[in-house]
Structures are given as structure tokens and as C-alpha cells.
């Protein structure tokens, strides 16, 4: 690290105009992150014409603020409405929504903002000291390693479906099947597009998320809208308790670095990061059975992780000029238009730009935690909104969000189909996350598997050929066998209790 | 409440956008606002081309009417171009070689002949790159190794076969008497992934746009063996062209603009006049420089001829590549 460039960057980042952009971008990001369907990629794209007139440094600061701002916002609707705003906010529904149902919405919103803040902060520090070695580490990830990483993510389904394993795997199979729709990149063959050109790029997982979660949730609530109790729901305090903090502290600190490293890998990103940290926390926790029922650490861990991942995704963008996610791809296009070319020469030729961005992320995370905690009191009021007002608004937002994805009405039909599908899954008690997760990683998993096998001329040994891949295989095995281990441990415990009883009674 | 305000603002925007489209009279073309279709999502290459056109034409006061950019992504341009086909002469669309290859690869019914060529605007060049420590020191060495055993040399390409990245190397192979259908391609999701794969040593070479690898080459992280331009590229004088390597190949990755079918002489002349002026402006030159594009202006008549040549070339390449039987 170069101290004088760091200070130069800091002095640019603290210019009042840039601080204004940071706050504006963070706020905008929080809002778009909250709304189902409108994500950071859309927000950045819509702002491109605005950035034309801007100084390139301010533009990159603004766009980055929108990106990590959306990570803060994404979990708001997960917690309050069981409707993730983006792929990376799915994990926040697992425990965030149950917490809100238990009357702890305020605590849930507060802890997730703080978790995001700490995760983001750790990632920025990591960025300063580890950008170069991590970028090189990311390069070690070939097709085989990516395939195994996706497999590890999918193995989370086991942990998510305990007690209803067959239903979980069924949902996963449907998700994987859906991911095969579209043009097959290795051969150029069209699969299951039914002659509709729109489907040649596959089914956007965001439409499925909005459909099964937002529309599905509205339909599900519609089934028993008359039965709903009229009493005011409890929203809890706007700050979390000492006990909750004690439980979340270590999960937050562990998930930050994990999410950061996964974020650095091009193509992995927040969805995978949050899912892996959720399942690993669930597996090592002493309170495993509370996960999914409103365990505070089950919300804090993925929140810390996805925000750290969004900072990590800046590393390949800045050091190699390679976008690691949909949003950074749009950012890259916009920056090139402005004559700023991220890449290996950026730190040499324009170090102050790179360091201004890094410093702005410090300020931005600080501003965002304040904004988000200040908004808790306001947001919990959503729970008081009568269903007949709230649900039409959600449906309207779902349609707007879907339209912005590709400006096509065909997506509306997909949205409705998946809405009905989501309702069906809820009624039949089939877990939804495995479906969405399989759809998110399915395409990449398949393509990487085929590339790996192609490059090794058909030998499967390529999946055990490097330290990284062997590590990933072991982690996947552990994750798969974990319910078995859990069962064994329980049986042992029961047995020893039985023995105790036998001993006592004798 | 906040959401309600947001939504009503959105509706208001739509209403205003809807109303501004009308204007009539008997004056000359253009009679109303101009629409430029970017057949892709915001942020991509086509979108940026469309937005640059909008900005330069407006800022330089070349076109008085409002210009709106509309995004119609899907099907590799198909959705946007179908839309263009249904509009009048006040709608134009950005294009590239996909307007030819979609049809040649059997993915689309649309052909380039169904549209009115307006102009070719800019081009990028294609590059063949290898890792910095690769044993291939020159393009001929590389081609020689491929000739010996095509299956041994893994070439990274993205995001799909049949694009310019792929076909440029198909043409090079064909010129070197290698059967292009035997080449061993690994197909990645996009240009960025291809470069990562090369830097990580997961492929032996990549074929991609020059801009994707230019900075990496300058930083010494990889080596460009050849570019597809007709003369050495500014700033990269140490990199030979394919021609200098003895392989007769100039391969532009061009971008242009076209109109709906049956535009009148008068309408075409209008754009010839405006666009020939636009490409001379400082602001357009800045756009080219920022994007690492090169000026490649051809007026409507020249573009028509160029498209025919390109169509015949692509037809041959697609066949040789083995993608179409």
C-alpha cells in the first residue's frame, strides 16, 4: 500500500460534493435494493445518462455507493415482507422474516444494518491490504473450481430442507431444469426456447424471485385475508438486545471475510456468499434447531457476508478491469464512456482515483448504517399497513421491477406463472430457496462442468487436481453429510441420557 | 406514503414521455422525435453506441428534434430489430455483424436486406493473446502448433460461438490451411471471463476484442500475438498485424446504424449529411478514443456495399467453422 496515494484518495473522497454523491448513491441504493425487482444493476444503468456530465471519479464513487447501498436495502423487504429485493437478500428471509413474525422486526432491521456495516468495513480494510494477492488467488479458479464452488452452494439445500428433504430436492431439480432454458454457450444450440427469441437468453432468476416470493406471498396471504387478526402487530424495539449482539458477534466477524473472498471471485457474488455463510453458521452453531425459526445470527451472518462480497467484487474490476457481477459490468461500461478505464494500469496511472473509491467506501458504509438505522422506525410501519393497501402496492412494484429487467411484456406472463408456482409451493410446504438457488447457479455450474471436462479431455481427475478444488470437495462432503452427523450426535446424546436413566432407575 | 409518491412520479414520467412523441405538419423529414433502438440492456456496447450518438448529435446541435434511446434487449438483437422493422423512418437501430450472423446461423428469420443501411460508424479490432510466459512467441508459431494438433491448443472465446471473436480466428485458421471445425474452443460467459481464464492459465490462448486485453498487454500480464487491423494500432506498435505475420486477414468488429425497410432517398440523404458531419466532431473523436474504437465511417451507399461483402465473408466463415452444416 502506498501511503501518499491513500491520502490523496482520502482528500478526494472527503470533498463535499463527493460526500454528497456517496450519501445520495447509498440512499438510492437502499431504496432500489428494497423494491423487489429493481436492483443495483438497473439503478446504475438508469443513471448512465446522468453520469455523462460528471467527473469520472465522482461517477465511480456514486455507482459503487448504489451497489453496496442495495446490499443494505435488499434485506429490508426480506425481513418485513418475506420478499427479497435481490438474489443476495434471499438468505435474509430464512431468519429475518420469522423474527419479524415473532414481533422482533425492529431488532432484525437494526442488527442487519449493523452486520452489513461491519462486513463492509472488514472488506474495505481487506481491500486496502489484500487487493493484489486476492486478485491473483481469484485467477487460480478455473472451470473445475467454479463448478465445485457452485456445488458447495447447492449443498446448502441439504441444510435448508431438513425435515422435508425430498421436497427440497424436488424444488432443486425444478430449478436446475429451468436453468437449462436458453442458448447453450458451448455449442450454440437453443434449448427449450419454444421459438420465442426472448427466451434465448434464459429465464432471468430475478423474475423467478419476484414471482415465487412477492406474487406468491401476496397470493398466499390472499387465501386467508379474511382470517387475519385485526390486532396491531408487535414490531419490537428499534435496537437489538445485548444477548442478540452476543449471539451475532462471531457469526458477523466470520462471515465478513468469507463473503469478501467469495466476492472477489468473478461470477460468484453476493447470492453465493450469503448462502454459504448462512449454511456454515447453521452447521457450526450450537443452536442449529433455532435456525429458520428466527435465530438472530442466521440473519446477521448473510448480511455481513453479502455486503463484504459487494466490496470484494470491486477488486477484479479495479485491478484487472474484469467485472465480477452484473452491476460491475454495467459500471465498467459507464466508466469507459467517461474515459476511465479500470484495469492493471489504473493503480499505476491514476492511483488517486482508485484510492478515492476505496476511501469513499469507508464513508459510504458509515453513512449507510446511519441511514438504515434511522429508517428502522419508519420501515416497521409497513407491518401496520392494512393488507388491502400493502398487497396491491407490492404487486404493482413487482410488475414495474419485472419490466425494467428487459422491457418486455413476455416477462409478465413468466411472472404470473411463477407467482402461481410460488403459491403452490407454499401451500404444499415445499421450500422455495432450493428452487431459486438452483436456478441462480445452475447455468454456470453446467457450463463450468463441461468446460472443465473438455479441458481435461474427459478425465474427472480435474476436480481433484488442485488444493482449492480438494478443499471445496471436502467442504461439500461435510455439508452434505451434516444432517447425518447431526442425527448421530442426537442419537448418542439420547442414548447416554437413556443410560443415565437406566442407571438412576436401577 | 413514500412509495406512493415514487409510483405517482413514475406514472407522471410515462405520461409525459407518451405525450412528447406527437408533432406533425408538412415540413421536411424529420417530422417528429427520433428514436434510436439499442437492441440490448443498458450498459452494454450497443447501448453505449446509441447513447453516444444521442449525446453527440444533440450537443453539437446537428439534430434539432429530440432523440430518445430505447432499450429492446433479447435474442442477440432480434427483439430490437423486429421492433425497428415495424416502425417508420423516425426510428433507427444500432447494429453490428450479428445482424448478418443471426440469420446465417439459423437463429433468426431477419436478414440485413430487410433494413435500410444508414451508416457504419466505428470499429474495434480483434486480438489473439497468450499468457506472458507462453511458449508461443509469434502468431505464426501459434498457428503452426495448432496445425500440428488442433485438439492440444485450448482457445478461450466468449460469450458464444459464431461471434466476431470466434470467426476472426476461424478466418485466420482457414487462411493457414487449418480446418477451423477442428479448433478446440472453450466458451466462456463474456470477454472479461475469457481474460481471467487466460491470466489464470486455464486456456492456452484467447481471441477477443483488442480493448479487453490492451491494458493487460501494456502491463506485461499477457502478450498479444496479432491484431486484425490493416495497420499497426496506435499505442501498440510492438504488436504485429496478421498481415505482417504473413496471414492475409483484416477483420473489423464494426458497429453501425440502420433504419426500417423502405426509407426514402430524402431520408437517407438527411442521415448521410448529419452523420458525415458528426464523425468529424471533436466530441465524437473523444468517444472513439475512450472506447478504444477507430473511426470507420461509411455512408449509406458504401455501407450497402460493405454489408454485401461482409455477408458473403461471414457465410463462408460460418460454414467453415462447422457451426452450420
HADDOCK unambig.tbl for C-alpha pairs under 7 A between the chains (distance, minus, plus):
assign (segid A and resid 45 and name CA) (segid B and resid 42 and name CA) 5.34 0.50 0.50
assign (segid A and resid 45 and name CA) (segid B and resid 43 and name CA) 5.75 0.50 0.50
assign (segid A and resid 139 and name CA) (segid B and resid 196 and name CA) 6.16 0.50 0.50
assign (segid A and resid 139 and name CA) (segid B and resid 199 and name CA) 6.53 0.50 0.50
assign (segid A and resid 139 and name CA) (segid B and resid 200 and name CA) 4.42 0.50 0.50
assign (segid A and resid 140 and name CA) (segid B and resid 200 and name CA) 5.43 0.50 0.50
assign (segid A and resid 142 and name CA) (segid B and resid 197 and name CA) 6.72 0.50 0.50
assign (segid A and resid 142 and name CA) (segid B and resid 202 and name CA) 5.95 0.50 0.50
assign (segid A and resid 185 and name CA) (segid B and resid 159 and name CA) 6.92 0.50 0.50
assign (segid A and resid 185 and name CA) (segid B and resid 160 and name CA) 5.28 0.50 0.50
assign (segid A and resid 185 and name CA) (segid B and resid 187 and name CA) 6.26 0.50 0.50
assign (segid A and resid 186 and name CA) (segid B and resid 187 and name CA) 5.34 0.50 0.50
assign (segid A and resid 188 and name CA) (segid B and resid 160 and name CA) 6.67 0.50 0.50
assign (segid A and resid 188 and name CA) (segid B and resid 161 and name CA) 6.26 0.50 0.50
assign (segid A and resid 197 and name CA) (segid B and resid 74 and name CA) 6.73 0.50 0.50
assign (segid A and resid 197 and name CA) (segid B and resid 75 and name CA) 4.84 0.50 0.50
assign (segid A and resid 197 and name CA) (segid B and resid 78 and name CA) 6.97 0.50 0.50
assign (segid A and resid 198 and name CA) (segid B and resid 74 and name CA) 5.11 0.50 0.50
assign (segid A and resid 198 and name CA) (segid B and resid 75 and name CA) 5.53 0.50 0.50
assign (segid A and resid 200 and name CA) (segid B and resid 75 and name CA) 5.57 0.50 0.50
assign (segid A and resid 201 and name CA) (segid B and resid 74 and name CA) 6.88 0.50 0.50
assign (segid A and resid 201 and name CA) (segid B and resid 75 and name CA) 6.61 0.50 0.50
assign (segid A and resid 322 and name CA) (segid B and resid 192 and name CA) 4.98 0.50 0.50
assign (segid A and resid 323 and name CA) (segid B and resid 192 and name CA) 6.57 0.50 0.50
assign (segid A and resid 330 and name CA) (segid B and resid 43 and name CA) 4.69 0.50 0.50
assign (segid A and resid 330 and name CA) (segid B and resid 44 and name CA) 6.92 0.50 0.50
assign (segid A and resid 333 and name CA) (segid B and resid 43 and name CA) 5.47 0.50 0.50
assign (segid A and resid 333 and name CA) (segid B and resid 44 and name CA) 6.34 0.50 0.50
assign (segid A and resid 334 and name CA) (segid B and resid 43 and name CA) 6.42 0.50 0.50
assign (segid A and resid 336 and name CA) (segid B and resid 290 and name CA) 6.07 0.50 0.50
assign (segid A and resid 336 and name CA) (segid B and resid 291 and name CA) 6.05 0.50 0.50
assign (segid A and resid 337 and name CA) (segid B and resid 287 and name CA) 6.90 0.50 0.50
assign (segid A and resid 337 and name CA) (segid B and resid 290 and name CA) 5.97 0.50 0.50
assign (segid A and resid 337 and name CA) (segid B and resid 291 and name CA) 6.41 0.50 0.50
assign (segid A and resid 338 and name CA) (segid B and resid 290 and name CA) 6.91 0.50 0.50
assign (segid A and resid 339 and name CA) (segid B and resid 290 and name CA) 4.58 0.50 0.50
assign (segid A and resid 343 and name CA) (segid B and resid 215 and name CA) 6.58 0.50 0.50
assign (segid A and resid 344 and name CA) (segid B and resid 215 and name CA) 6.39 0.50 0.50
assign (segid A and resid 344 and name CA) (segid B and resid 216 and name CA) 6.10 0.50 0.50
assign (segid A and resid 344 and name CA) (segid B and resid 219 and name CA) 6.28 0.50 0.50
assign (segid A and resid 345 and name CA) (segid B and resid 215 and name CA) 6.42 0.50 0.50
assign (segid A and resid 345 and name CA) (segid B and resid 219 and name CA) 6.45 0.50 0.50
assign (segid A and resid 406 and name CA) (segid B and resid 41 and name CA) 6.74 0.50 0.50
assign (segid A and resid 406 and name CA) (segid B and resid 73 and name CA) 5.96 0.50 0.50
assign (segid A and resid 407 and name CA) (segid B and resid 72 and name CA) 6.39 0.50 0.50
assign (segid A and resid 451 and name CA) (segid B and resid 186 and name CA) 6.14 0.50 0.50
